[in-house]
């Protein structure tokens, strides 16, 4: 478990199945982060969490808001490549009333500290939808740079959108902006 003044990250557990299942089936939550807007059964969600928890190249954490001890989201490193020291970062803030409260900044900061200082990774990358301007600004603030663009790779609400690839290297990361 890791923490700062706002949140703590803890490993996914079977106790998280229902909470994560609710987030995963909330299209408003997943609209800006999930390429497929599917409806999942509880069993499918349980299998997904079990898969993440058992893979050596993935680390998934529940984000808990310290003030209330409420689970508010999930942040993960997936596709961890230990040889080339890189991983993909994914994040979802599932509790909509917690949007805009600095939870995402805190969670990304903690997972980067873990990735760079504990796992000794060199590069973390992520994918963000071009219409998710708030997330893009957050990632830029932390130090992620634009690496590429998958043009018209996402179809939402009758329109095509780009998927932006961003990354940050260990020597580019500055942790001093988050408490």
Secondary structure by P-SEA (a helix, b strand, c coil): cccccccccccccccaaaaaaaaaaccccccccccccccccaaaaaaaaaaaaacccbbbbbbbccccccccccccccccccccbbbbbbbbcccccccccaaaaaaaaaaaaaaccccccccccccccccaaaaaaaaaaaccccccccccccccccbbbbbbbbbcccccccccccc
